[in-house]
Amino acid sequence: MKKFLSMMLVGIMALSLAACGGAGGAEQSTEAGGDSYVIATDTAFAPFEFTDENNEFVGIDIDLMNAIAEDQGFTVEWRSLGFDAAMAAVEAGQADGCIAGASITDKRKETYDFSDAYYDSYVCIAVAENSDIKGLEDLKGKKVAAKTGTMGADCAESLKDQYGFEIAYFDQSDMMYQDVVTGNTVACFEDQPVMAYNCKQGNGLKIIADQKDDYSTPYGFVVLKGQNKELLEKFNAGLKSLKDSGKYDEIVAKYTGSN
Ligand code: GLN
């Protein structure tokens, strides 16, 4: 019975992903005949992966991976799990790879192999639009929000004692923003390109500071260390070909209006 239930769940997940036409993974997997890979990703990390107003799961990471798959003749089965869960799925061998705006760090390189870098990023700090907080000095005795397992969380942890704040953890970026908007926490630590995009979309927050000097790290596609070398090579080859053809710039511009 348990097994039946979990099979049902997998079925439902596959169906709901297939329903999200934009991601394209599920539909693609029928034809090409090449290898098929399970790729884990985040849930709400716009403009890299998010559900758009037509209820389609889209974003730079999604389009990039689908275009690389097409270029290299493999198919993608998407799993939108959340960042920490997506990285854990790769570690547990439940996913072949993860593309989720994952920062390339030395610590992660102990567990994972990364592709060539595909997007530059750094950590910033944001507060509610109407907040008086102007910088880290104003966080003394306050509680801030961070997303579990991320570089933003690492950054918050490294500053916590010096500036005397506490940290509340969230699994999803949108929940974290909401917590700051409602005032339970007074600030959050997030990747700058993601926060800038979401501020522009009216998430009710504003960026007040950044940690560009210490927490600047590009994104890479992730596989388990020593595993799936072939997939990593295909990703790098596909990325190069998309950069050469202008398709990479096109994808970035589609979501950010620039590149
Ligand atoms: N770039 C950050 C990290 O790798 C956050 C990624 C994410 O939240 N999807 O830790």
Boltz pocket constraint, residues with backbone or C-beta under 6 A from the ligand:
constraints:
  - pocket:
      binder: B
      contacts: [[A, 42], [A, 45], [A, 83], [A, 100], [A, 101], [A, 102], [A, 103], [A, 104], [A, 121], [A, 147], [A, 149], [A, 150], [A, 151], [A, 152], [A, 191]]
      max_distance: 6.0
